[in-house]
Amino acid sequence: MRGVALWFVTLGTVFLLIGMGWGIKMSASQDFTLAPAHGHLNLIGFVLFSIFGFYYHTVPAAAEKMVAKLHFALAALAVVIMVPGIVMAINQTGETLAKLGSVLGIIVGLMFLYVVVTTRETA
């Protein structure tokens, strides 16, 4: 595995480890107020990043396109904006980042749809 596929899997694993640590902290303190943000970090940050990474690994032609690199950058930005935004929304200190991260998330999903539909494995 290399290139954008490796980038997705590596950053996804970093998000997983952060999410696991956060989950342990919540469990130890018995304060699950931020569970929705923790869940988004694990599901979007780890699960989706892993799916994206394994797709790009399986379909190397897709990973070679510039859109794959842009996809990675916007996906990382979406997680980095969305998760703190959800924390802020839960703490009632603003919803703007959560909304912005959500819109970026939709764009990331549309980009992946574009990649999948326009890239064919030629085997």
N, C-alpha and C positions, 0 to 999 in steps of 0.2 A: 504494500500500500504506500502510495506517495502522493504528493501534490495536494490538491484541494480535498481529496478523499481523506487523507491523513489529517489535514487541518480540521475538518469537521469532527472526525472521531476523537482527536486529541482534545480540542476545546470542549466537546461534549463530555468527555471524561472529567475534565476540570470542573465543569458545571455539576456533574454528578457528585464529585467529592465535596464540593462546597454545599450542595443540597443535602448530602448525607450528614455532614457536620452540623448543618443547620437543624436537621431533623433530630439529631441526638441532643442538641441544645434545647430544642422545644420539649422533647421528652423528659429531659432531666429537670427542667424548670416547671413542667406541667402547664406551660403557657403556649397554647396552640393558636393564638390570635393571628399569627402570620402564616398559617398553614396554606392559604391559597397562593401566596407568593412562593413559598417553598415548593408547592406542587407544580406551579408553572416553571420554576427553574428546573425541576427534574424532568418534567414531561417535554417542554419545549427545548430546554438546554441540553438534555441528554438524549431522550428518545428520538426527537426529530433530528437532532444533529447526527445521531448514529444512522438513522435511516438515510439521510442525505449523503453521509460519508460512504455508506455501503453501496448506495446507488452509483455514486461517482466511481467507486472502485470497480463495480460490476460493469459499468458502461464507460470505459475510458474515453471514448469519443466525446462524451458529455463533459468530462472533467477538463478537456483540452480547450474548451470554449471560454472566452472572456466572461461570458455571463455566469459561469461557475464561480469565478473569483468574486464577482460582484454579489452573487448569491450568498457566498460565505460572509462577506463584509456586512451586508445588510442583515443577515440572520444574526450575526454576533451583536450588531448594534441593537437589533430588536430586543434581544434577551437582556442586554445591559441596560436598556432604557425601561423595558416593561416590568421586570421584577422589582426594581426599586420603586417604580411608579405604582405598582400594586401595594407595596408597603406603605407608600404615602397615602394612597386612597383609603386603605384600612385604618390608618392613623388619622384620617380626616385632615391631612395637610396639603391636599391638592390631588387632582385626578389627571392633570395634563400629561404627565409622563406615561401613565398607564394607557391613556388614549393614544398617544403618539406611538408607544411601543406596540399597541394592538394593531394600529394601521400599518406599521412596518411589518408586523407579523403576517398580515393579509398580503402585502406586497411580496414578501418572501415566499408565501404559499403559491402565489400566482407565478412567480419566477420559476419555482420548481415545476409547476404544471407546464410552463413553456418549455423548460429543459426536457422533461419527460416526453412531451408530445413531438418535439422537433428533433430529438436525437434517437437514432435507431442503431442498435448493435448490428454490425455487419459480420456475422459469423456463418 
